[in-house]
Amino acid sequence: RIIDNSGYGGIELLPSAIYYAVDNGADIINLSIVSQTYDQAVADAIDYAYNNNVAVVAAAGNNNIFLNTNPFYPICSDNAVDVQKVLGVSAISEDHLSALFSNFGSNCVDLTAPGVGITSTVRYAPSVGLNKEYTGPWNGTSFATPFVSGALALVKSLQPIWRVHELYDAILLSTHKTPPKDEELYVNLYGKGLLQIN
């Protein structure tokens, strides 16, 4: 964990967190964090995860920015290589339209998942006045990304010997894709389509 309870923190701790997760048995790493600054140490840590058969899922960010011309990281960390090392996730609304805030761009976004009006768990500690177990609604690609991480965990539980690329294929080849009028626009917004957990 590299950010505080309010959701703020720097990317400088991310490489060590990735190494820690890999070295301590993680199968899937969820990165609901973005930075506009490329960091070679982050890219090296993602390579380490991939080479050790650990999946990495990254949020697109919430600035309505075209990532093909203004990349964010770590979602775009693998856009210059031919190997799919990161699954990049944009956000979709309940009416199956791209969330107005979601960053987009086919170089980095691989699929989309629900990211608008999400109810989530919160810290529950009645002894210190934290009496709610769930709250929301929350919006953001940081809420879309865990849907994909959770789906990968389900696939991994069914196919424990699969390599990362096989897990990614299972998710990307089973998305729901509405026939687009404009294919280029579609892949920029949704990548391969909407995550289908079932």
Contacts in CASP RR format, 6 or more apart in sequence:
PFRMAT RR
TARGET T0000
AUTHOR 0000-0000-0000
METHOD contacts of the structure
MODEL  1
RIIDNSGYGGIELLPSAIYYAVDNGADIINLSIVSQTYDQAVADAIDYAY
NNNVAVVAAAGNNNIFLNTNPFYPICSDNAVDVQKVLGVSAISEDHLSAL
FSNFGSNCVDLTAPGVGITSTVRYAPSVGLNKEYTGPWNGTSFATPFVSG
ALALVKSLQPIWRVHELYDAILLSTHKTPPKDEELYVNLYGKGLLQIN
1 17 0 8 1.000
2 9 0 8 1.000
2 10 0 8 1.000
2 11 0 8 1.000
2 13 0 8 1.000
2 14 0 8 1.000
2 17 0 8 1.000
2 33 0 8 1.000
3 9 0 8 1.000
3 10 0 8 1.000
3 33 0 8 1.000
5 123 0 8 1.000
10 33 0 8 1.000
10 35 0 8 1.000
11 33 0 8 1.000
11 35 0 8 1.000
11 37 0 8 1.000
11 39 0 8 1.000
11 42 0 8 1.000
11 73 0 8 1.000
12 39 0 8 1.000
14 31 0 8 1.000
14 33 0 8 1.000
14 39 0 8 1.000
14 42 0 8 1.000
14 45 0 8 1.000
14 74 0 8 1.000
15 39 0 8 1.000
15 41 0 8 1.000
15 42 0 8 1.000
15 44 0 8 1.000
15 45 0 8 1.000
16 45 0 8 1.000
18 29 0 8 1.000
18 42 0 8 1.000
18 45 0 8 1.000
18 46 0 8 1.000
18 48 0 8 1.000
18 49 0 8 1.000
18 56 0 8 1.000
19 45 0 8 1.000
19 48 0 8 1.000
21 29 0 8 1.000
21 49 0 8 1.000
21 54 0 8 1.000
22 29 0 8 1.000
22 48 0 8 1.000
22 49 0 8 1.000
22 52 0 8 1.000
22 54 0 8 1.000
25 54 0 8 1.000
26 54 0 8 1.000
27 53 0 8 1.000
27 54 0 8 1.000
27 55 0 8 1.000
27 152 0 8 1.000
27 153 0 8 1.000
27 156 0 8 1.000
28 54 0 8 1.000
28 55 0 8 1.000
28 56 0 8 1.000
28 57 0 8 1.000
28 149 0 8 1.000
28 150 0 8 1.000
28 152 0 8 1.000
28 153 0 8 1.000
28 156 0 8 1.000
29 49 0 8 1.000
29 54 0 8 1.000
29 55 0 8 1.000
29 56 0 8 1.000
29 57 0 8 1.000
29 149 0 8 1.000
30 57 0 8 1.000
30 145 0 8 1.000
30 146 0 8 1.000
30 149 0 8 1.000
31 56 0 8 1.000
31 57 0 8 1.000
31 58 0 8 1.000
31 59 0 8 1.000
31 74 0 8 1.000
31 75 0 8 1.000
31 86 0 8 1.000
31 145 0 8 1.000
32 59 0 8 1.000
32 141 0 8 1.000
32 142 0 8 1.000
32 143 0 8 1.000
32 145 0 8 1.000
32 146 0 8 1.000
33 58 0 8 1.000
33 59 0 8 1.000
33 74 0 8 1.000
33 142 0 8 1.000
34 58 0 8 1.000
34 59 0 8 1.000
34 60 0 8 1.000
34 61 0 8 1.000
34 72 0 8 1.000
34 73 0 8 1.000
34 74 0 8 1.000
34 75 0 8 1.000
34 103 0 8 1.000
34 141 0 8 1.000
35 72 0 8 1.000
35 73 0 8 1.000
35 74 0 8 1.000
36 70 0 8 1.000
36 72 0 8 1.000
36 73 0 8 1.000
37 73 0 8 1.000
38 71 0 8 1.000
38 73 0 8 1.000
38 77 0 8 1.000
39 73 0 8 1.000
42 73 0 8 1.000
42 74 0 8 1.000
42 77 0 8 1.000
43 73 0 8 1.000
43 74 0 8 1.000
43 77 0 8 1.000
46 56 0 8 1.000
46 74 0 8 1.000
46 77 0 8 1.000
46 78 0 8 1.000
46 85 0 8 1.000
46 86 0 8 1.000
47 85 0 8 1.000
49 55 0 8 1.000
49 56 0 8 1.000
49 85 0 8 1.000
50 56 0 8 1.000
50 83 0 8 1.000
50 85 0 8 1.000
50 164 0 8 1.000
53 163 0 8 1.000
53 164 0 8 1.000
54 164 0 8 1.000
55 87 0 8 1.000
55 149 0 8 1.000
55 152 0 8 1.000
55 156 0 8 1.000
55 164 0 8 1.000
55 167 0 8 1.000
55 168 0 8 1.000
56 74 0 8 1.000
56 85 0 8 1.000
56 86 0 8 1.000
56 87 0 8 1.000
57 86 0 8 1.000
57 87 0 8 1.000
57 88 0 8 1.000
57 89 0 8 1.000
57 145 0 8 1.000
57 148 0 8 1.000
57 149 0 8 1.000
57 152 0 8 1.000
58 74 0 8 1.000
58 75 0 8 1.000
58 77 0 8 1.000
58 86 0 8 1.000
58 87 0 8 1.000
58 88 0 8 1.000
58 89 0 8 1.000
58 145 0 8 1.000
59 75 0 8 1.000
59 88 0 8 1.000
59 89 0 8 1.000
59 140 0 8 1.000
59 141 0 8 1.000
59 142 0 8 1.000
59 144 0 8 1.000
59 145 0 8 1.000
60 67 0 8 1.000
60 72 0 8 1.000
60 75 0 8 1.000
60 88 0 8 1.000
60 89 0 8 1.000
60 90 0 8 1.000
60 91 0 8 1.000
60 102 0 8 1.000
60 103 0 8 1.000
60 104 0 8 1.000
60 108 0 8 1.000
60 109 0 8 1.000
60 141 0 8 1.000
61 72 0 8 1.000
61 75 0 8 1.000
61 101 0 8 1.000
61 102 0 8 1.000
61 103 0 8 1.000
61 140 0 8 1.000
61 141 0 8 1.000
61 142 0 8 1.000
62 91 0 8 1.000
62 101 0 8 1.000
62 102 0 8 1.000
62 103 0 8 1.000
62 139 0 8 1.000
62 140 0 8 1.000
62 141 0 8 1.000
62 142 0 8 1.000
63 72 0 8 1.000
63 101 0 8 1.000
63 103 0 8 1.000
64 100 0 8 1.000
64 101 0 8 1.000
64 102 0 8 1.000
64 103 0 8 1.000
64 104 0 8 1.000
65 72 0 8 1.000
65 103 0 8 1.000
65 104 0 8 1.000
66 103 0 8 1.000
66 104 0 8 1.000
66 105 0 8 1.000
66 188 0 8 1.000
67 75 0 8 1.000
67 76 0 8 1.000
67 103 0 8 1.000
67 104 0 8 1.000
67 105 0 8 1.000
67 107 0 8 1.000
67 108 0 8 1.000
67 109 0 8 1.000
68 105 0 8 1.000
68 106 0 8 1.000
68 107 0 8 1.000
68 108 0 8 1.000
68 188 0 8 1.000
71 79 0 8 1.000
71 107 0 8 1.000
71 108 0 8 1.000
72 103 0 8 1.000
72 108 0 8 1.000
74 86 0 8 1.000
75 86 0 8 1.000
75 88 0 8 1.000
75 89 0 8 1.000
75 103 0 8 1.000
75 108 0 8 1.000
75 109 0 8 1.000
76 107 0 8 1.000
76 108 0 8 1.000
77 85 0 8 1.000
77 86 0 8 1.000
78 84 0 8 1.000
78 85 0 8 1.000
78 86 0 8 1.000
79 107 0 8 1.000
79 108 0 8 1.000
83 165 0 8 1.000
84 110 0 8 1.000
84 165 0 8 1.000
84 168 0 8 1.000
85 164 0 8 1.000
87 110 0 8 1.000
87 111 0 8 1.000
87 148 0 8 1.000
87 152 0 8 1.000
87 168 0 8 1.000
87 171 0 8 1.000
87 172 0 8 1.000
88 108 0 8 1.000
88 109 0 8 1.000
88 110 0 8 1.000
88 111 0 8 1.000
88 145 0 8 1.000
88 148 0 8 1.000
89 109 0 8 1.000
89 110 0 8 1.000
89 111 0 8 1.000
89 112 0 8 1.000
89 113 0 8 1.000
89 141 0 8 1.000
89 144 0 8 1.000
89 145 0 8 1.000
89 147 0 8 1.000
89 148 0 8 1.000
90 98 0 8 1.000
90 99 0 8 1.000
90 102 0 8 1.000
90 103 0 8 1.000
90 104 0 8 1.000
90 105 0 8 1.000
90 109 0 8 1.000
90 111 0 8 1.000
90 112 0 8 1.000
90 113 0 8 1.000
90 141 0 8 1.000
90 144 0 8 1.000
90 189 0 8 1.000
90 190 0 8 1.000
90 191 0 8 1.000
91 98 0 8 1.000
91 99 0 8 1.000
91 101 0 8 1.000
91 102 0 8 1.000
91 112 0 8 1.000
91 113 0 8 1.000
91 114 0 8 1.000
91 115 0 8 1.000
91 116 0 8 1.000
91 139 0 8 1.000
91 140 0 8 1.000
91 141 0 8 1.000
91 143 0 8 1.000
91 144 0 8 1.000
92 98 0 8 1.000
92 99 0 8 1.000
92 102 0 8 1.000
92 112 0 8 1.000
92 113 0 8 1.000
92 114 0 8 1.000
92 115 0 8 1.000
92 116 0 8 1.000
92 144 0 8 1.000
92 190 0 8 1.000
92 194 0 8 1.000
93 99 0 8 1.000
93 114 0 8 1.000
93 115 0 8 1.000
93 116 0 8 1.000
94 114 0 8 1.000
94 116 0 8 1.000
94 117 0 8 1.000
96 178 0 8 1.000
96 194 0 8 1.000
98 104 0 8 1.000
98 112 0 8 1.000
98 189 0 8 1.000
98 190 0 8 1.000
99 115 0 8 1.000
99 116 0 8 1.000
99 139 0 8 1.000
99 140 0 8 1.000
99 141 0 8 1.000
101 139 0 8 1.000
101 140 0 8 1.000
101 141 0 8 1.000
102 112 0 8 1.000
102 115 0 8 1.000
102 140 0 8 1.000
102 141 0 8 1.000
102 144 0 8 1.000
102 189 0 8 1.000
103 109 0 8 1.000
103 141 0 8 1.000
104 188 0 8 1.000
104 189 0 8 1.000
105 187 0 8 1.000
105 188 0 8 1.000
105 189 0 8 1.000
105 191 0 8 1.000
106 184 0 8 1.000
106 187 0 8 1.000
106 188 0 8 1.000
106 191 0 8 1.000
109 187 0 8 1.000
109 188 0 8 1.000
109 189 0 8 1.000
109 190 0 8 1.000
109 191 0 8 1.000
110 172 0 8 1.000
110 191 0 8 1.000
110 192 0 8 1.000
111 148 0 8 1.000
111 171 0 8 1.000
111 172 0 8 1.000
111 175 0 8 1.000
111 190 0 8 1.000
111 191 0 8 1.000
111 192 0 8 1.000
111 193 0 8 1.000
111 194 0 8 1.000
111 195 0 8 1.000
112 144 0 8 1.000
112 189 0 8 1.000
112 190 0 8 1.000
112 191 0 8 1.000
112 193 0 8 1.000
112 194 0 8 1.000
112 195 0 8 1.000
113 144 0 8 1.000
113 145 0 8 1.000
113 147 0 8 1.000
113 148 0 8 1.000
113 194 0 8 1.000
113 195 0 8 1.000
114 143 0 8 1.000
114 144 0 8 1.000
114 147 0 8 1.000
115 139 0 8 1.000
115 140 0 8 1.000
115 141 0 8 1.000
115 143 0 8 1.000
115 144 0 8 1.000
116 137 0 8 1.000
116 139 0 8 1.000
116 140 0 8 1.000
117 136 0 8 1.000
117 137 0 8 1.000
117 138 0 8 1.000
117 139 0 8 1.000
117 143 0 8 1.000
118 136 0 8 1.000
118 137 0 8 1.000
118 138 0 8 1.000
118 139 0 8 1.000
118 140 0 8 1.000
118 143 0 8 1.000
119 134 0 8 1.000
119 135 0 8 1.000
119 136 0 8 1.000
119 137 0 8 1.000
119 138 0 8 1.000
120 134 0 8 1.000
120 135 0 8 1.000
120 136 0 8 1.000
120 138 0 8 1.000
120 143 0 8 1.000
121 133 0 8 1.000
121 134 0 8 1.000
122 130 0 8 1.000
122 132 0 8 1.000
122 133 0 8 1.000
122 134 0 8 1.000
122 135 0 8 1.000
123 130 0 8 1.000
124 130 0 8 1.000
124 131 0 8 1.000
124 132 0 8 1.000
124 133 0 8 1.000
147 195 0 8 1.000
147 197 0 8 1.000
148 171 0 8 1.000
148 195 0 8 1.000
150 197 0 8 1.000
151 171 0 8 1.000
151 195 0 8 1.000
151 197 0 8 1.000
152 167 0 8 1.000
152 171 0 8 1.000
154 197 0 8 1.000
155 162 0 8 1.000
155 167 0 8 1.000
155 170 0 8 1.000
155 171 0 8 1.000
156 162 0 8 1.000
156 167 0 8 1.000
159 166 0 8 1.000
159 167 0 8 1.000
159 170 0 8 1.000
162 170 0 8 1.000
171 195 0 8 1.000
172 192 0 8 1.000
173 192 0 8 1.000
174 196 0 8 1.000
175 192 0 8 1.000
175 193 0 8 1.000
175 194 0 8 1.000
175 195 0 8 1.000
175 196 0 8 1.000
176 193 0 8 1.000
176 194 0 8 1.000
176 196 0 8 1.000
177 186 0 8 1.000
177 190 0 8 1.000
177 192 0 8 1.000
177 193 0 8 1.000
177 194 0 8 1.000
180 186 0 8 1.000
186 193 0 8 1.000
END
